[in-house]
Amino acid sequence: MESQTEALKSQLRSIVGAADLIDAGESLETLSKDYYWYSPVLKKQLEEKRADMAVRPGTIDELRKVVSACCAARVPIVPRGAGTGNYGQCVPLYGGVVVDFSRLDKIISLEGGVAHVQAGARLGTIETEARKVGWELRCMPSTWMKSTMGGFFCGGSGGIGSITWGGINAPGNVKSVTMMTCEESPRLVRLEEAESLKALHTYGTTGFMVEIEMRLARKIDYDQLILSAPDWDRLLDWTDEASRRLEWRKRLVTQFEWPIPSYFKPLAKHLRDGDSISFLLIDKAQTAEVIAHAKAAGIDCVFNKPLTDPPRPPFITDYTWNHTTLWAIKADPTITYLQSGFGPNFRQQFAELRRLFPGEILFHLEWTAGNAKMMKGNEVINRSNEVVVGGIPIVFYKGEERLNEILAACERIGVFIANPHTVLLEDGGRHPNIADKRAFKAEVDPFSLLNPGKMKTYPINPFAPEPAVL
């Protein structure tokens, strides 16, 4: 086996060059990991997992040769973007080869309001270039300055911008993805419009995403607002109303329960002890109206700064979505998190979770658009005020058994959980089209080499002690 590994290593080195074949040291450790350690459960499971080697192909032809060689050797292969995921999406469970897409980072075109890019293109670069020509990304994670488009599509789901446009799987957001198959003679397969859904949020188990076309939104000049109030419920009522006001053009609606704001040390001079806060990215032409509306409700604006072109810090987005969890863990390493979707009765659900787990859960809420909209090219032609109240609550970790009690209680009271404490695709989110994803994997990965062990309903894993059971 060792001689086979060395032979493959030599072959891959000849393809990508010595500088882009990594087989030891801190670089290999880094390329084998993501932010899985947000979860104490995954930290224990994945701490010792790493690849045997990593490669950084610089062209599609190099990628094709790398994939062909790995397939011929029948080794596990794991695609990797920037490694900003949180559930071990790019952590190899069985060694093998990590394929780092950081050199496949070209912006091919931004014409016609569509970002046509290679999978390794960074969202921060795309956003900056798109805004120069009058566009912006429809949605992006809080890690947008670092994360790649391919990593976001394979491991993420939504984020900043989702209050207006929904997540990446919302109608019309994705125009196409082009996949490379995992075969000895790799093929390119282009999936267009709704067909692309079977390749989204699959942790790279369904092929190598090489090119992406994502529709953009018309650029808006935003102000970054922080609203503050000592009364959580008063702020909640106002923030929820703000999220549903279609006439307010916004990119972010977020609320944090105290003491979560105390974890945001760089913002400390702007925040008031004991106050809950809400963040908004709002069209700057509407800022005065929004602040006045909040003031009339007894809520103060304590921070107001433009989002500049080109984008430059400070970014309040650096404290939202899963960045919130990072700030909390920095302040208190015993903290972990959940990923939740609440119902129309979200206030009652909050009250019940507080009753069941007093002092163990702090609420961090993110509002996103529902899918009650129709698209015509780049334009929304019909949009209701359907809004989903979701969030990434902070949890004070008291052990895996207690964490499972919280998860079970959420299920009982109708709170949807995308479990961030598992590497299994199906347990980490909603997959109504999982049969399509399984079928597509069978088509493009005949030897079951792609990120094995992550799709639990796929019946074949040649590297596991026993085959998976449907």
N, C-alpha and C positions, 0 to 999 in steps of 0.2 A: 504493500500500500504506500509506503514511504517513497519508494522509487517511482510509483505512478504519480504521486503528488509532485515530486521533483521534476518529472518529465513534463507535467502540465505547466508547472511554474516556468520552466524554460521556454515552453511554447508560447505562453502568454507574454513573457518578457520580450520575445522576438516580435510580437504583434504591436505592443503598446510602447515598448522602450523601457529601459531599466528604471528610469525615474518614476514611471507610472505603474510599476508592479511593486506592491507593498506586501511584505511577507513577515514582518516582525516589528516589535517595538510599540511605542506609544501611538504611532500613526495607524497601525493595524488595529489596535485597541479602539481608537476613536472611530475608525470607519466601520467597526463591528457593532457600534452602540448608538442609541438615541437617548431620549430623556425618559426612558422606562422607569428610572429611579424615583419619579414622582409617586409611584406606587410601591409601598413596602412589600406588597405581595410579589410584584414583578421583579423588584430588586433582588429578592431572595432567589427567584427562579432563573434569572438571566445574568446574574453577576459574572458567572464564569463562562458564558457563551461568547465565542468569537470565531471569525472566519480563519481559514488556513492561509488565505491571501486575499488581497483586494487589487482590482485593476481600474485604471481610469482611461477608457478609450477616448480618443480625440476626434474620431470621425465615425459616421455610420458604418463605413466599411470595416473599420477596426472593431466596432461593436459586433458586427456580423461574424467576424473571424473569432472573436472571443467566445461568443455564444456557441458557435460550431465546435470549437475545441472543448469547451466544458461539456457539451452534450455528448461528444464522442467519448469523453472520459467518465460520463455518468456521475458527475459531482453535483451537489446542491449549488444553486445560484440564487443570489439575493440582490435585487436592484436597490440602489440607495440614492436619495436626493441629497438634501443638506443635513439629514439626521435630526430634524427638529420635531419629529413625532414623539408621542408620549406612551405608546403601548408596546414597544419592542417590535414595531412593524418591520424595521430593517435589521433586527438582530438575528443572525443566523442560528437556528436551533441545532444544526447538525454540521457545523463547520462549512467547508467548501469555499466558494468564491463570492465575494461581494463586488458588484459592479457599480462603481461610483460614477454618476453622470455629470460631475461638476465641469468637465471639459466640453460636454455637449450642450452648450449654453447660448446658442445663437438666437437672436430675435430675427426671424425671417422676414416678417412684415407686420405692420400695424395699419394696413390700409382698410378702408371701409368699416372701421369700427370693430375689427377682428384682430386679436393678437394671435399671430401664427408664429409659434416658437418651438425650439427644441426643448426636450423635457427637462434639461438641466438649467434652463434660463431662470434666473432669480426673479422673484416677484417684485422685489424692490427696484430692480433695474427696469422691468417691464412697466411698472407704475410710473417711474420717473420719465421714461421715454414716451409713454402713452400720453401723459399730461402735457408734454411739449406740443403734441399735435391735436389737443382738444378732447382726449379720452381719459378714462380711468378704469381700473379693474372693477368688475361687478362685485366680487367678493374675494377676500384674502384673509389668511390667519393672522394672529397677532405677531407671528414670527415673520411677517412679510418682507422685512429687509434681508433676511437670510434664506428663507425657504425657496424651494424650486417649484416650478409649475408642475412637473411630473410627480414630485413628492407630495404636493398638495392634493393632486387628483387621485393618487394611489392611497394616501394615508389620511387625508383630511376630509372635511365635509362642508364647512362654511366658515363664517367669521365676519370681519368688518365688511359692510356692504350688504350683508344678508338681511338686514331690516327692510331693505327695498327689493333686493333681487333674489332672496332665498339662498340656498346653498348651491354647490356646484351641480347637483343633480336636478335643480329646479328647471322647469321647461324653458328651453331656448338659450340657456347659459353656455352650454358646450356645443360647438359646431361640429367638431370632429376630433378623434384621436387616431393616431397611426401607431400600430403595435408591431413589434418584431416578435416572431414566434421563437420558441425555444426548441429548435430542431437542429440536426446536423447540417441541414441546408436551410437556414432561417429565411422566412418569408416576411414581407410587410403586409399587414392587414389594416385597411382603413375602415373605421367605424364612424358613421355619421349620425348626428342629431341623437334621437332617443336610443339608437342602437349602441351608442357609446356608453350607456349606463352600465352595461355588463362588464366594463373595464374600470369603472370608477370605484374608489374606496375598496380595492381588493388586495392591498399590501403587496402588489407586484406578483401575485400568484397567477395572473392571467396574461402574462406576456410582458415584454419590455416596451414601455410607452416611450416612443422616440420623438414624435411630433404631436403638437396640440394646437387646435384652433379654439379659442375662447372668445365669445363676444364681449365687447367692452361697453361701458356706459359713457354717456356724454359727461365730460369733465364738469365738476362743480367746485367752486372755491369755498372751502369749509372753514368755519371757526370751531375750535375745540373748547367745549364748555364743561365745567364741573359745577353741578348744582348741589347744595348742601342743606340739610335740615336735621334737627334732633329727633324728629318724629318719623320713624321708619314707614308707618302706614300712610302718613300724609305724603311723603315723598313717593311711595309706591303708587298711590292713586294718580299723582301728577305724571310720573314717568310712564305709567301704562297708558294714560290718555295721550301723552306726547307720541308714543310709539304708534298709535292708531290714527294720528292726524295726517292724512295723505297729503294735505297741502304743504306740510313741512318736509322739505327735501333733506333727508338725513342719511347718514352712512353708519351710524352707531347709536345704540341705546342700551345702556348698561347701568345696573344699580348694585351697590355694595352695602352690606350691613356692617355697622361698627362692631368689632374693632378691625375689620379687614382694611379700611383706609389707613390705619396706623402702620400697616406693613409697607406702605408706599413711601419709603423714607425720602426719596428725592422730591416728593410733593408736599412734605410735611409743613412747609411754611405757608401753604395755601389752604390747609385743611384745619378743621376745628375739632378738638377733642370731643368724642361722644357722638358726633354727627354721622349719619349715613349719607352717602353721596351717590349721585348719578352722573354719568358721562354722556355727552351728546356730541356727535359730529354733525353740524347743521350748516346748511347753505348760509354763508355770511350775510346775504341780503335779508335773511329772516332772523338774524341773531337778536336784534333789539326786540322784536315781537316775542320771541321765545323767552328772553330774560324777563320781560314785563309780565308775561303770562305766568311764569314761575313765581315772580314776586307777589302777584295778586293771590297766589295760593299759599303764601307764607314760606317760600323757598328762595334761598339766596344763591346768586351766581358768585362763586369764589375764585373762578379761574376762567379766563377768556383769552385765548391766543389763536392766531390764524394757523392753518396748516399750509405751509409755504410751498412755493414752486421754485426750484425742485424741492421735494420733501426734505426737511431738516428737523432734528429734534428741537424741543421736546415733543414727543408723540404721546398723547394720553392712551393711544392704542397699546402702548407697551405695558399697560396695567390691566388689560381686558382679556377676555377669553382665557386661554390657559396660561397666559403670562401672570394672571392673578395668582394662580397656584404657585408659580415659581417664587413670587415675592413673599407669599405666606410661608413657604418651606424655608426660605432664607431666614425668616424671622423666628420660626419654630419648626425644627426638623421632625417633630411628631405629627405634623399636619399632612394629610393627603386630601383626596378630592373625589367627587362624583361628577358624572355628566348626565344631566336630567332634562326631561321634557315634561312640563306641567300642563294640566288641563285647564278648562275654563274656570274651574273652581280652585285656582292656584292659591288663593288666600287661605282657604280651608286646608289645603294640603300642607302649606307652610305651618299652620297652627298645629296640625296633627303631628308633623315631624318634630316640632319643638316640644310637644307634650311627651312624645315617646322617647326622645333623645335630648333632654335638656342640657344645654351647654356643649353639645357634641357637634352641632352643625351650625355653620354660619352661611347666610345666603348671599350668593353672587349670581345675579340674574342677567341674562342676555335675551333681548327681544329679536325675533326674526320674522320675516314675512312667511305666510303660508303659501301654498301653491295655487291659490284661487286667482290666477291671472292667465291671460292669453298673450302670446307674443306674435308680432309681425315684424320679422327682421330684427332690428335693434330696438323696436318700440313696444312698450306695454300698451296694449289696446283695450284691455279690460282688467281692472284690478279692484278687488274688494278690500275691506280693511281687516281681513283675516290676519291676525298676528299670533304667533306662538310665543308663549313665555317659557323659555328654557333657562338653563343655567349650569354653572359649574360650582356647586356648593363646596365649601371648605369643610373637611371632616377632621376632628381630632382623633387620630388613630389609636385604638385600644386593643388591637389584635384582629386577626383575620376572622375569627368567629363573630366578634361584634360587628365588623364591617359587613359580613353576610347577613346579620340581623337587620342592619339598616337597609341593605338591598332588598331583602324580603319584605320589609315594611313598605318600602316605596312601591313594590309590585302590588301589594294588597290595597293600597289607597289610590292606585291608578297613576302613579308617577312613572313615566318611562325612563329607564336607565340604559344608556350606552356604556356598558361596564368598562372602565379604563384599567381594570385590574386583571385583565386577561389578554393573552396574545392571539386568542381565537377570533377570527374575523366575524363570525356570526354572532358571538356574544358581545361584540363591541359596537353594535349599531343595528339599525333596521336594514334588512336585505330582502325585500319582497320578491326580488328577482334572482334569488340565490340559485335556482335551478338553471337560469340562463348563464350565470357566472360559472357554475360547475361545468356546464356543457362547453362553454367557451374555453375553459382551462383544458378540458380533454382534447379540444381541437388544436390548441396552440402549444401545449406542453405534454406531448405524448409519453415522455419518460418521467413525468411528475418530479421535475427537478427544481421548479420555481418556488422559492421560499417555503419549502416543505414543512408541514406541521401547523401552518397558520389557518388553512381552510378546513375546519373540523368535519364538515359534511362531505369532503372529497374522499372517496373510498380508498385511494392509493397513496401511500407514503413509503417509498422503498427504503427510507433511512430509519424508520421507526421500528422498535422491536416487534410490534404487531401492527397489521394494517388497520387503518381507521374503519369504523363501522358506521354505515349510514343509519 
